[in-house]
Amino acid sequence: MANGRCKMHGGLSTGRPIVSGMYTKKAKADRAKLRELIRAVKTLLSKN
């Protein structure tokens, strides 16, 4: 709609869904796993 609202529900449009890129669920999960692995390696290395 011209006023930026959904013609079915009246709510504001949030734009198109993110299907690829840095902010997808998979990308966020991959970065979280990588941070976890880096943290584990740092603790192993600091014990020596």
CNS distance restraints for C-alpha pairs under 8 A (distance, minus, plus):
assign (resid   1 and name CA) (resid   5 and name CA) 5.86 0.50 0.50
assign (resid   1 and name CA) (resid   6 and name CA) 6.50 0.50 0.50
assign (resid   1 and name CA) (resid   7 and name CA) 6.33 0.50 0.50
assign (resid   4 and name CA) (resid  12 and name CA) 6.04 0.50 0.50
assign (resid   4 and name CA) (resid  13 and name CA) 6.01 0.50 0.50
assign (resid   5 and name CA) (resid   9 and name CA) 7.99 0.50 0.50
assign (resid   5 and name CA) (resid  10 and name CA) 5.37 0.50 0.50
assign (resid   5 and name CA) (resid  11 and name CA) 5.28 0.50 0.50
assign (resid   5 and name CA) (resid  12 and name CA) 4.47 0.50 0.50
assign (resid   5 and name CA) (resid  13 and name CA) 5.63 0.50 0.50
assign (resid   6 and name CA) (resid  10 and name CA) 4.76 0.50 0.50
assign (resid   6 and name CA) (resid  11 and name CA) 5.39 0.50 0.50
assign (resid   6 and name CA) (resid  12 and name CA) 6.20 0.50 0.50
assign (resid   6 and name CA) (resid  13 and name CA) 6.16 0.50 0.50
assign (resid  18 and name CA) (resid  23 and name CA) 7.30 0.50 0.50
assign (resid  18 and name CA) (resid  24 and name CA) 6.43 0.50 0.50
assign (resid  19 and name CA) (resid  24 and name CA) 6.45 0.50 0.50
assign (resid  20 and name CA) (resid  24 and name CA) 6.05 0.50 0.50
assign (resid  21 and name CA) (resid  27 and name CA) 7.31 0.50 0.50
assign (resid  22 and name CA) (resid  27 and name CA) 5.78 0.50 0.50
assign (resid  22 and name CA) (resid  28 and name CA) 7.25 0.50 0.50
assign (resid  23 and name CA) (resid  27 and name CA) 6.22 0.50 0.50
assign (resid  23 and name CA) (resid  28 and name CA) 6.22 0.50 0.50
assign (resid  24 and name CA) (resid  28 and name CA) 6.23 0.50 0.50
assign (resid  25 and name CA) (resid  29 and name CA) 6.09 0.50 0.50
assign (resid  26 and name CA) (resid  30 and name CA) 6.06 0.50 0.50
assign (resid  27 and name CA) (resid  31 and name CA) 6.24 0.50 0.50
assign (resid  28 and name CA) (resid  32 and name CA) 6.18 0.50 0.50
assign (resid  29 and name CA) (resid  33 and name CA) 6.17 0.50 0.50
assign (resid  30 and name CA) (resid  34 and name CA) 6.18 0.50 0.50
assign (resid  31 and name CA) (resid  35 and name CA) 6.15 0.50 0.50
assign (resid  32 and name CA) (resid  36 and name CA) 6.23 0.50 0.50
assign (resid  33 and name CA) (resid  37 and name CA) 6.24 0.50 0.50
assign (resid  34 and name CA) (resid  38 and name CA) 6.15 0.50 0.50
assign (resid  35 and name CA) (resid  39 and name CA) 6.09 0.50 0.50
assign (resid  36 and name CA) (resid  40 and name CA) 6.25 0.50 0.50
assign (resid  37 and name CA) (resid  41 and name CA) 6.22 0.50 0.50
assign (resid  38 and name CA) (resid  42 and name CA) 6.17 0.50 0.50
assign (resid  39 and name CA) (resid  43 and name CA) 6.34 0.50 0.50
assign (resid  40 and name CA) (resid  44 and name CA) 6.28 0.50 0.50
assign (resid  41 and name CA) (resid  45 and name CA) 6.12 0.50 0.50
assign (resid  42 and name CA) (resid  46 and name CA) 6.07 0.50 0.50
assign (resid  43 and name CA) (resid  47 and name CA) 6.40 0.50 0.50
assign (resid  44 and name CA) (resid  48 and name CA) 7.24 0.50 0.50
